[in-house]
Amino acid sequence: MTMEAFGEEFGEESSRWDLPEGLSDGTEPGWLSDGELAETRGRVPMLYVEALPVRVEPDGRVASVGLLLRGSSTTSLITRSLVSGRVLHGERIRDALMRHLEKDLGPTAFPVLPQSIVPAAVAEYFPWPDRLHDPRQHAVAMAFVVPVSGECQPRQDALEISWLTPQEAAADGIAADMEGGRGALLRQLLHHAGAL
């Protein structure tokens, strides 16, 4: 059976969903208005991607890891963070990951994604105190270790990026600077990359 039988041209896939005519409220397709986002966060888990940018040696060993410094959306404190963001309706995981890497690290970071997008970890955040915590919502994040080969220039709400050795990044003080228990996720990603 061919893909044409399902109403699609073989090899031609759209990464965007078109809204039915008359349903547009002025927001970009895939985005929720502030009110819709608040209501949705109260009803269903939100899907996120998170990424730990790394620089690797020629033999593939992790030489350094990049942690962002940004203002917290929940506490207004300056915290360390991974690259992170929501997956939009109709957006492929690869596209969401690339969008957030470019948004946070700039267009010249040159992330290298594998052919098959398989997360290094899956993190579940709850709106009540737990190992991983996000007071706004119940969220599920697919977390990746992503080598970058270019120059990282933090943009938008990211203030700077600090490059640390894996051992420095795994220190208790760094974990304490990360919001919502993400220090535990950072250590899990470092173990997955064979850096600890």
Helices and strands as residue ranges (DSSP letters): G 3-6, H 34-41, E 46-56, E 62-71, E 78-81, E 83-86, H 93-105, E 121-125, E 139-147, E 158-164, H 166-169, H 172-176, G 179-181, H 182-192
